[in-house]
Amino acid sequence: MGQTSRITPLWTVQDVADYLRVPVQTLYSWRTQGYGPPARRMGKYLRYRPEDVMSWLDHLDDRVA
């Protein structure tokens, strides 16, 4: 038989907030500022691909000002 492909579920705003340990409102604020991990609008909902969130996090500048 063929392989069964497992689809990675998309993350909700709450999932991303929990992962990054920031308030949900921070994600909405970042989005209006053009900052933060990329999200996709699905109707009235925002959804995030986990790999996009992790890639965004990996590319942050880790220098402290």
C-alpha positions in Angstrom: 0.0 0.0 0.0 1.0 3.6 -0.4 2.3 5.8 2.3 -0.2 7.9 4.3 0.9 11.5 4.4 0.4 13.2 7.8 -0.7 16.8 7.4 0.7 19.2 10.0 -2.2 21.2 11.4 -2.1 24.9 11.2 -1.7 26.9 14.4 -4.2 29.4 15.7 -3.3 32.8 17.1 -3.6 31.3 20.6 -1.2 28.4 19.6 1.4 30.9 18.4 1.0 33.1 21.4 1.5 30.1 23.7 4.5 28.9 21.7 6.2 32.4 21.7 4.9 33.1 25.3 3.5 36.5 24.3 -0.1 37.8 24.7 -2.5 37.2 21.8 -2.9 41.0 21.5 0.9 41.3 20.9 0.5 39.1 17.7 -2.3 41.3 16.5 -0.3 44.4 17.2 2.8 43.0 15.4 0.7 42.1 12.4 -0.6 45.7 12.1 3.0 46.9 12.3 4.2 44.5 9.6 6.2 42.5 12.1 5.9 39.0 13.5 5.6 35.6 11.9 3.6 35.4 8.7 -0.1 34.4 9.0 -2.7 33.5 6.5 -6.2 34.7 6.6 -8.8 32.0 6.2 -12.1 33.8 6.3 -12.2 35.7 9.5 -9.5 33.6 11.1 -5.7 33.9 11.1 -3.7 30.6 10.8 0.0 30.0 11.0 2.1 27.3 9.5 4.3 26.0 12.3 7.4 26.0 10.1 6.8 29.7 9.2 6.7 30.6 12.9 9.9 28.7 13.7 11.7 30.1 10.6 10.7 33.7 11.6 12.0 33.0 15.1 15.3 31.5 13.8 15.9 34.6 11.8 15.4 37.1 14.5 18.5 39.1 15.5 19.5 37.8 18.9 21.7 40.7 19.8 20.6 42.7 22.9 20.6 46.4 22.5 
